[in-house]
Amino acid sequence: MKVMIRGAGDLASGIAYELWLAGHDILMTDIGVPLAVRRAVSFSRAVYEGKAQVENALGVLVHNREEALGVIASGNIAVIVDEKGQIRREYRPDVLVDGIMAKRNTGTCIGDAPLVIAIGPGFCAGKDCHCVVETQRGPSLGKVIYQGSAAPNTGIPGEVGGYTAERLLRAAGFGLMEPVAEIGDFIQAGELAAVTGGVPVYAQISGVVRGMLQKGVQVKKGLKIGDVDARRDRELCYTISDKARCVGQGVLRAAVQAGAVKRYCCTVLQPSCLRWANT
């Protein structure tokens, strides 16, 4: 299937990776200045560097549909700067995934593709999209929801290594981002991690720096700029998270199920997805 994913941060990249492994064609869109903290596992890095390797997949920056088709034909993932996702009109995806994770709908419509899948809170299945995939950690993580919405945003980061909010680094001032620690570095609690707008940011816990915004981007006070992992396993900095894999598998499951409905005209899915089957 031809798949378009809005967003190219770490969660969207985990989704792209699972779909790519299954043999689908992937085009990802992002903004001109991506702010993915977990850059090492985000295809959005291609916007800055031209290419982004995430595990076994390569994301390549393109500028139009023709370039995207060429990259996809070579077995890679195409990444394009297109904040509003307008390229969908030319690309005409079979599946559109909103992986922006804005906690609200920023413009995705149920008619944008034959199958529209939204990730996390802010969407209603059957209204904004055909189905929603749960992103809240717990027994429902990765669940495909065909009626209603995902669990609401709690504002509390998920637990990693026994820590939640303490593991995050947030901008202390408005202005330029100046990292002091880099992804993969070990850092101690109380150690200087970055400077934002001239104001220092200190680590709250000891561990390995799993994520850090790139140098030179403009940040606002309170913005998430980094992530410290108390598990102190450097390899985890460069591998897709268990959460992103689980959500990606949920998206793949929804796409495969919908494809089966379309092919065999069965009625195993709930009404919100049968619309796609009948197109």
SERO-4910 file (N, C-alpha, C, O; in steps of 0.05 Angstrom, whole numbers):
BEGIN
 pado doro    nc1    nc2    nc3   cac1   cac2   cac3    cc1    cc2    cc3    oc1    oc2    oc3
  Met    A     17    -24      0      0      0      0     17     25      0     40     25     10
  Lys    A      7     46    -11     20     72    -10     11     86     16    -13     90     20
  Val    A     30     92     33     24    104     59     36    131     62     60    135     55
  Met    A     21    151     71     31    177     78     28    181    108      7    177    119
  Ile    A     50    190    120     49    195    149     55    224    154     76    234    147
  Arg    A     37    237    167     41    265    175     57    265    201     48    254    221
  Gly    A     80    278    201     98    278    224    120    258    219    116    237    207
  Ala    A    144    264    229    167    246    226    184    245    251    208    241    250
  Gly    A    171    250    274    185    248    300    189    218    307    184    201    291
  Asp    A    197    214    332    204    186    340    180    167    339    183    144    331
  Leu    A    156    176    347    133    158    347    124    152    318    119    129    310
  Ala    A    123    174    302    115    170    274    136    153    259    129    138    241
  Ser    A    161    156    267    183    140    254    181    111    262    186     94    245
  Gly    A    172    105    286    167     77    294    145     65    278    146     42    270
  Ile    A    124     81    272    102     72    255    112     67    227    107     46    215
  Ala    A    127     86    216    138     83    189    156     58    187    155     44    167
  Tyr    A    171     53    208    189     30    207    174      4    205    181    -14    190
  Glu    A    153      1    222    137    -23    221    124    -28    194    123    -50    184
  Leu    A    113     -6    183    100     -8    157    121    -14    135    115    -29    116
  Trp    A    144     -2    137    166     -6    118    175    -35    119    180    -48     98
  Leu    A    178    -46    143    186    -74    146    166    -93    132    173   -114    122
  Ala    A    140    -85    132    119   -101    120    118    -98     90    101   -110     77
  Gly    A    135    -80     79    137    -78     50    120    -55     38    117    -55     13
  His    A    109    -37     54     93    -16     43    110      8     35    132     12     45
  Asp    A    100     25     17    113     49      8    107     72     26     84     77     32
  Ile    A    128     86     36    124    106     57    134    133     48    156    137     39
  Leu    A    116    153     51    122    181     47    115    195     73     92    194     83
  Met    A    135    209     86    130    224    111    132    254    106    148    263     90
  Thr    A    115    269    120    116    298    118    123    310    145    117    298    166
  Asp    A    136    333    145    143    346    170    145    376    166    142    386    143
  Ile    A    149    391    187    152    420    186    180    427    179    198    410    179
  Gly    A    185    452    172    212    461    163    233    461    185    257    459    179
  Val    A    224    463    210    243    462    233    232    441    253    220    449    273
  Pro    A    237    416    247    227    395    266    240    398    293    263    406    296
  Leu    A    225    390    314    234    392    341    233    365    355    223    363    378
  Ala    A    241    344    341    242    317    352    265    315    372    288    319    364
  Val    A    259    308    397    280    305    417    296    280    412    321    281    414
  Arg    A    283    258    406    297    233    401    305    232    371    295    216    355
  Arg    A    323    250    364    332    253    336    344    228    325    342    223    301
  Ala    A    358    213    342    373    189    331    354    168    320    363    151    304
  Val    A    328    169    328    309    149    318    286    164    304    263    153    304
  Ser    A    291    187    292    270    202    279    278    208    250    300    218    245
  Phe    A    260    202    232    266    208    204    265    238    198    274    247    177
  Ser    A    254    253    217    254    283    214    282    294    212    286    316    201
  Arg    A    302    279    221    330    288    220    339    292    191    357    308    186
  Ala    A    325    279    172    332    283    144    327    311    135    339    320    115
  Val    A    309    326    148    303    353    140    329    370    144    334    388    128
  Tyr    A    344    364    165    369    379    170    393    367    155    411    382    146
  Glu    A    394    341    153    418    328    144    416    315    116    436    306    105
  Gly    A    392    316    104    389    304     78    381    274     79    366    265     62
  Lys    A    392    260     99    386    232    102    384    226    132    396    240    148
  Ala    A    370    205    139    368    197    167    365    166    168    346    155    159
  Gln    A    385    153    180    384    124    183    371    118    210    380    128    231
  Val    A    350    103    210    337     93    235    337     63    234    322     51    218
  Glu    A    353     51    250    358     22    250    364     13    221    385     22    210
  Asn    A    348     -3    208    355    -14    182    343      3    159    348     -4    135
  Ala    A    328     23    165    315     39    144    328     66    140    338     78    159
  Leu    A    328     75    116    340    101    109    318    120    100    303    114     82
  Gly    A    316    143    113    298    165    104    314    185     88    336    193     95
  Val    A    302    194     65    316    212     47    298    236     42    275    234     37
  Leu    A    310    260     45    295    285     40    289    288     10    307    286     -6
  Val    A    264    294      4    256    299    -24    242    326    -25    235    338     -4
  His    A    237    335    -49    225    362    -53    199    361    -69    186    382    -71
  Asn    A    193    338    -81    169    336    -97    161    307   -100    175    289    -91
  Arg    A    138    303   -113    127    276   -116    146    258   -132    150    234   -125
  Glu    A    157    269   -153    175    252   -170    199    242   -155    206    219   -157
  Glu    A    211    260   -139    234    252   -123    225    231   -102    240    212    -97
  Ala    A    202    235    -90    192    216    -70    188    189    -82    196    169    -70
  Leu    A    176    187   -106    172    161   -119    198    147   -125    200    123   -123
  Gly    A    219    163   -132    245    152   -138    258    140   -113    269    118   -114
  Val    A    256    154    -91    267    145    -65    252    119    -56    265    100    -48
  Ile    A    226    120    -59    210     96    -50    216     72    -68    219     50    -58
  Ala    A    220     77    -94    226     55   -112    253     42   -106    257     18   -111
  Ser    A    271     58    -94    297     47    -86    296     32    -60    317     22    -50
  Gly    A    273     31    -47    270     16    -22    273     32      3    275     21     25
  Asn    A    273     59      0    277     76     23    251     91     30    231     88     16
  Ile    A    253    107     51    230    123     60    234    152     52    255    164     57
  Ala    A    214    164     39    216    191     30    206    210     52    186    205     65
  Val    A    220    232     56    213    253     75    211    280     61    230    287     47
  Ile    A    189    294     65    186    320     52    176    341     72    161    335     90
  Val    A    185    366     68    175    388     84    148    396     73    147    407     50
  Asp    A    127    392     88    100    398     78     82    398    103     69    378    110
  Glu    A     81    421    116     67    423    142     38    416    140     27    404    159
  Lys    A     25    423    119     -4    418    116    -10    392    102    -34    385     99
  Gly    A     10    378     93      6    352     80     -8    354     53    -23    337     45
  Gln    A     -2    376     39    -15    381     13     -7    360     -8    -22    356    -28
  Ile    A     16    348     -5     26    329    -25      7    305    -28      9    290    -47
  Arg    A    -10    301     -9    -29    278    -10    -45    279    -36    -53    258    -46
  Arg    A    -51    303    -46    -67    306    -70    -53    294    -95    -66    283   -113
  Glu    A    -26    296    -95    -11    284   -117     -3    255   -111     -4    239   -129
  Tyr    A      4    250    -87     13    223    -79    -10    203    -78     -6    179    -85
  Arg    A    -33    212    -70    -57    196    -69    -53    170    -53    -54    148    -64
  Pro    A    -47    173    -27    -42    149    -11    -66    131     -7    -89    141     -7
  Asp    A    -61    105     -4    -82     87      4    -89     91     34   -112     88     42
  Val    A    -68     97     49    -71    101     78    -57    127     86    -34    132     78
  Leu    A    -71    143    101    -59    167    113    -58    164    143    -79    158    155
  Val    A    -35    168    155    -32    166    184    -25    194    196     -5    206    187
  Asp    A    -41    204    214    -33    228    228    -17    221    253    -28    212    273
  Gly    A      9    224    251     27    218    273     41    242    284     63    240    295
  Ile    A     28    265    282     39    290    291     41    291    321     59    304    332
  Met    A     23    278    335     22    278    364     19    306    376     33    312    395
  Ala    A      1    321    364     -4    348    375    -25    348    397    -31    369    409
  Lys    A    -36    325    403    -57    321    423    -83    335    414   -101    338    431
  Arg    A    -84    342    389   -108    354    377   -106    350    347    -85    345    336
  Asn    A   -129    353    333   -129    350    304   -120    377    292   -133    397    296
  Thr    A    -99    376    277    -88    400    265    -96    403    235    -85    419    221
  Gly    A   -116    387    227   -125    390    199   -130    365    184   -138    366    160
  Thr    A   -127    342    196   -132    316    183   -162    311    181   -177    315    201
  Cys    A   -171    302    158   -200    297    153   -203    267    145   -185    255    134
  Ile    A   -226    257    151   -232    229    145   -232    224    115   -229    201    107
  Gly    A   -236    244     99   -236    241     70   -209    245     57   -207    245     32
  Asp    A   -188    248     73   -161    253     61   -149    228     47   -132    232     30
  Ala    A   -159    205     53   -150    180     40   -171    159     44   -188    162     61
  Pro    A   -169    137     28   -189    115     33   -189    105     61   -210     97     72
  Leu    A   -165    104     74   -164     97    102   -147    118    117   -124    122    110
  Val    A   -159    130    137   -145    151    153   -143    140    182   -163    134    195
  Ile    A   -118    139    192   -113    129    219   -100    152    235    -81    164    225
  Ala    A   -111    157    258   -100    178    275    -87    165    300    -94    144    308
  Ile    A    -67    179    310    -51    169    332    -56    185    357    -51    209    357
  Gly    A    -65    172    379    -68    185    404    -92    203    407   -110    202    391
  Pro    A    -92    219    429   -115    236    435   -119    259    416   -101    267    401
  Gly    A   -144    269    415   -150    292    398   -166    285    374   -173    303    358
  Phe    A   -172    259    370   -187    251    346   -211    233    355   -210    220    376
  Cys    A   -232    233    339   -255    215    343   -258    197    319   -263    207    297
  Ala    A   -256    171    324   -259    152    302   -287    153    292   -307    153    307
  Gly    A   -290    153    265   -316    155    253   -323    184    246   -342    189    231
  Lys    A   -308    203    257   -313    232    252   -289    244    239   -290    255    216
  Asp    A   -266    244    253   -241    256    242   -226    236    225   -210    244    208
  Cys    A   -230    210    231   -214    189    218   -229    163    220   -250    162    232
  His    A   -219    143    207   -232    117    207   -227    102    233   -244     87    243
  Cys    A   -203    105    244   -196     92    269   -173    107    283   -159    123    270
  Val    A   -171    103    309   -150    115    325   -134     93    338   -145     72    346
  Val    A   -108     98    341    -91     78    355    -82     90    382    -72    113    383
  Glu    A    -86     75    403    -80     84    430    -50     87    434    -34     70    426
  Thr    A    -42    110    447    -14    115    453     -7    116    482     16    119    489
  Gln    A    -27    114    500    -22    115    528    -10     88    537    -22     67    532
  Arg    A     12     89    552     24     64    561      5     49    580    -10     61    595
  Gly    A      6     23    578    -12      6    593    -22    -16    576    -13    -21    554
  Pro    A    -42    -31    586    -52    -55    571    -65    -48    544    -68    -66    527
  Ser    A    -74    -23    540    -87    -16    515    -68     -3    495    -77      4    473
  Leu    A    -43      0    501    -24     12    483    -24     -3    456    -21    -28    455
  Gly    A    -28     12    434    -28      0    408    -56    -10    399    -59    -20    377
  Lys    A    -76     -8    417   -103    -18    410   -115     -1    388   -111     24    388
  Val    A   -128    -14    369   -142      1    347   -171      6    356   -186    -12    362
  Ile    A   -178     32    356   -205     40    365   -221     49    341   -213     66    326
  Tyr    A   -244     36    337   -261     42    314   -285     60    320   -298     70    302
  Gln    A   -290     64    345   -311     83    354   -301     97    379   -294     85    398
  Gly    A   -302    124    377   -293    140    400   -265    149    398   -254    151    376
  Ser    A   -252    155    420   -226    168    421   -206    152    438   -214    135    454
  Ala    A   -181    159    436   -160    148    453   -162    161    481   -177    180    484
  Ala    A   -148    150    500   -148    161    527   -138    190    526   -120    196    511
  Pro    A   -150    208    541   -142    236    541   -113    240    551   -103    223    566
  Asn    A   -101    261    542    -73    267    550    -73    274    580    -87    292    589
  Thr    A    -56    260    595    -54    266    624    -34    288    631    -35    299    653
  Gly    A    -17    295    612      3    315    617     27    304    632     46    319    637
  Ile    A     26    278    639     48    266    654     63    247    635     51    229    624
  Pro    A     89    251    631    104    233    613    103    204    622    101    199    646
  Gly    A    105    186    604    106    158    611    130    150    627    151    163    624
  Glu    A    128    130    643    150    121    659    171    107    643    165     88    628
  Val    A    196    115    646    219    102    633    241     99    654    250    119    665
  Gly    A    249     75    660    270     71    680    262     79    708    279     85    724
  Gly    A    236     79    713    226     87    740    221    116    744    213    124    766
  Tyr    A    224    132    723    220    161    726    200    171    705    198    159    683
  Thr    A    186    192    711    167    204    692    177    232    685    194    236    668
  Ala    A    165    253    698    172    280    691    202    287    697    213    304    684
  Glu    A    214    273    716    241    279    724    261    274    702    283    285    701
  Arg    A    254    255    684    273    248    663    275    268    640    294    268    625
  Leu    A    255    286    639    255    306    617    272    330    623    274    339    646
  Leu    A    283    341    602    297    367    603    279    387    589    271    383    567
  Arg    A    274    409    602    257    430    591    272    457    589    288    463    607
  Ala    A    266    472    568    279    498    564    274    516    588    251    518    598
  Ala    A    295    529    598    292    547    620    289    576    611    283    594    628
  Gly    A    293    581    586    290    609    576    282    609    546    284    588    533
  Phe    A    275    632    536    268    635    508    294    642    493    310    657    502
  Gly    A    296    629    469    320    636    453    332    611    440    319    591    436
  Leu    A    358    613    434    372    592    420    378    568    438    384    571    461
  Met    A    376    544    426    382    520    439    412    514    436    423    514    414
  Glu    A    426    511    459    455    505    459    460    480    476    463    482    500
  Pro    A    461    457    463    466    432    478    494    432    490    513    442    478
  Val    A    496    422    514    522    417    526    528    387    526    550    379    519
  Ala    A    508    372    533    510    342    531    499    334    504    481    347    493
  Glu    A    509    312    494    499    301    468    486    274    473    489    261    493
  Ile    A    470    266    453    457    240    454    478    218    457    497    217    442
  Gly    A    473    201    477    492    179    482    511    185    505    525    167    515
  Asp    A    512    211    514    530    218    537    517    209    563    493    208    566
  Phe    A    535    202    582    525    197    610    526    224    625    546    239    622
  Ile    A    506    228    641    504    254    655    495    248    684    480    229    689
  Gln    A    504    265    702    497    262    730    475    282    738    473    304    726
  Ala    A    459    275    758    438    293    768    452    319    777    472    319    791
  Gly    A    441    342    768    452    368    775    473    378    756    483    400    758
  Glu    A    480    361    736    500    369    716    487    386    694    464    382    687
  Leu    A    502    405    683    493    422    662    488    406    637    506    392    627
  Ala    A    464    407    626    457    392    602    455    409    577    462    400    555
  Ala    A    445    434    580    441    452    558    438    480    568    435    485    592
  Val    A    438    499    549    433    527    555    411    536    535    415    532    511
  Thr    A    390    548    545    368    557    527    364    587    532    356    595    554
  Gly    A    368    602    511    365    631    514    383    643    535    377    662    548
  Gly    A    407    630    538    426    639    557    421    629    586    437    636    604
  Val    A    400    613    590    394    603    617    401    574    618    393    558    601
  Pro    A    416    566    639    425    538    640    402    518    647    383    525    661
  Val    A    404    494    636    386    472    642    401    449    654    421    440    642
  Tyr    A    393    440    678    408    419    692    392    393    692    367    393    693
  Ala    A    406    371    691    393    344    692    382    340    720    395    347    740
  Gln    A    358    328    721    346    322    747    353    294    757    352    289    781
  Ile    A    361    277    739    368    250    746    394    242    732    402    255    713
  Ser    A    407    221    742    431    211    728    423    190    708    404    175    712
  Gly    A    438    189    686    432    169    665    445    176    639    464    191    639
  Val    A    435    164    618    446    169    591    427    188    577    403    186    579
  Val    A    438    207    562    422    226    547    410    211    523    424    205    504
  Arg    A    384    206    524    371    190    503    361    208    481    358    200    458
  Gly    A    356    234    487    347    253    467    356    281    473    359    288    497
  Met    A    361    297    452    369    325    456    363    340    430    371    331    408
  Leu    A    350    362    432    346    379    408    372    387    396    392    390    410
  Gln    A    371    392    370    396    401    356    403    429    363    386    445    371
  Lys    A    428    436    359    438    462    365    426    483    346    422    478    322
  Gly    A    420    507    357    413    530    341    383    534    336    376    555    324
  Val    A    366    516    344    337    520    339    326    539    361    337    540    383
  Gln    A    305    553    354    293    571    373    274    555    391    258    539    382
  Val    A    276    560    417    258    546    436    244    566    454    253    589    457
  Lys    A    222    557    465    208    574    485    210    561    512    213    536    514
  Lys    A    207    576    533    209    566    560    189    544    565    165    547    558
  Gly    A    198    522    576    181    500    582    180    478    561    170    457    566
  Leu    A    191    484    537    191    464    516    209    441    523    231    444    534
  Lys    A    200    417    516    217    393    520    240    394    502    237    396    477
  Ile    A    265    393    513    289    395    496    307    370    499    325    367    483
  Gly    A    301    353    519    319    330    523    305    309    539    284    313    551
  Asp    A    319    286    541    308    262    555    332    247    566    350    239    552
  Val    A    331    242    593    352    226    606    341    199    614    319    198    627
  Asp    A    354    178    607    345    151    613    362    139    635    386    135    632
  Ala    A    348    133    658    362    123    682    373     95    678    388     85    694
  Arg    A    364     81    657    373     53    653    402     52    644    415     31    645
  Arg    A    413     75    635    441     77    629    451     57    608    473     48    609
  Asp    A    433     52    589    440     34    567    442     51    541    422     59    531
  Arg    A    466     56    532    470     73    509    457     63    484    448     79    467
  Glu    A    454     37    481    442     26    457    413     35    454    403     37    431
  Leu    A    399     40    476    372     49    475    368     76    462    347     84    454
  Cys    A    390     92    461    389    118    448    385    116    418    375    135    405
  Tyr    A    393     93    407    393     90    378    374     68    368    376     60    345
  Thr    A    356     60    385    336     40    376    308     51    382    304     66    400
  Ile    A    290     43    365    262     52    367    251     42    394    256     19    402
  Ser    A    235     58    407    224     51    434    203     29    431    191     26    411
  Asp    A    199     15    454    179     -6    454    151      7    449    134     -6    437
  Lys    A    147     31    459    121     45    455    117     50    425     95     44    415
  Ala    A    137     61    411    134     67    383    129     42    367    114     42    348
  Arg    A    143     20    374    139     -5    360    111    -15    363     98    -25    344
  Cys    A    100    -14    388     74    -24    394     52     -8    379     34    -19    367
  Val    A     56     19    379     37     36    364     39     30    334     19     29    320
  Gly    A     64     27    324     67     20    296     54     -6    288     43     -8    266
  Gln    A     56    -25    306     43    -51    300     12    -48    300     -2    -62    285
  Gly    A      2    -30    317    -27    -25    317    -36    -12    290    -56    -20    280
  Val    A    -20      6    280    -26     19    255    -25     -2    232    -43     -3    215
  Leu    A     -4    -18    232     -2    -39    212    -26    -58    213    -36    -66    192
  Arg    A    -34    -65    237    -56    -83    241    -82    -71    229    -97    -85    216
  Ala    A    -86    -45    234   -110    -32    224   -109    -31    193   -130    -34    181
  Ala    A    -86    -25    182    -84    -24    153    -89    -51    140   -103    -53    120
  Val    A    -77    -72    152    -80    -98    141   -110   -108    143   -120   -119    124
  Gln    A   -122   -102    165   -150   -110    169   -168    -96    149   -186   -108    137
  Ala    A   -164    -70    145   -180    -55    127   -175    -65     98   -194    -66     82
  Gly    A   -150    -72     92   -145    -82     65   -158   -108     60   -168   -114     38
  Ala    A   -160   -125     81   -174   -151     78   -203   -147     73   -216   -161     58
  Val    A   -215   -127     87   -243   -121     83   -249   -112     54   -268   -121     42
  Lys    A   -231    -95     45   -235    -85     17   -232   -108     -3   -248   -110    -22
  Arg    A   -213   -126      2   -208   -147    -18   -231   -168    -18   -239   -177    -39
  Tyr    A   -240   -175      6   -259   -198      7   -287   -189     14   -305   -206     16
  Cys    A   -291   -163     17   -319   -153     21   -332   -166     45   -356   -170     46
  Cys    A   -316   -172     66   -328   -183     90   -336   -161    109   -332   -137    103
  Thr    A   -349   -168    131   -360   -148    149   -349   -152    177   -364   -150    197
  Val    A   -323   -157    179   -312   -163    206   -306   -137    221   -303   -138    245
  Leu    A   -304   -114    207   -297    -90    221   -323    -74    227   -344    -79    215
  Gln    A   -320    -56    245   -343    -40    253   -349    -19    232   -332    -14    215
  Pro    A   -373     -7    232   -382     10    210   -364     33    203   -362     40    179
  Ser    A   -349     45    221   -332     67    215   -310     60    195   -300     77    181
  Cys    A   -303     34    193   -282     25    174   -294     14    149   -280     11    129
  Leu    A   -320      7    150   -332     -5    126   -335     16    104   -336      9     80
  Arg    A   -335     41    111   -335     63     91   -311     60     72   -314     63     48
  Trp    A   -288     53     84   -264     50     67   -268     25     50   -259     26     26
  Ala    A   -279      4     60   -282    -21     45   -299    -17     20   -296    -31      1
  Asn    A   -318      2     22   -337      5      0   -328     26    -21   -342     31    -40
  Thr    A   -305     38    -17   -296     59    -36   -282     45    -59   -273     59    -78
***
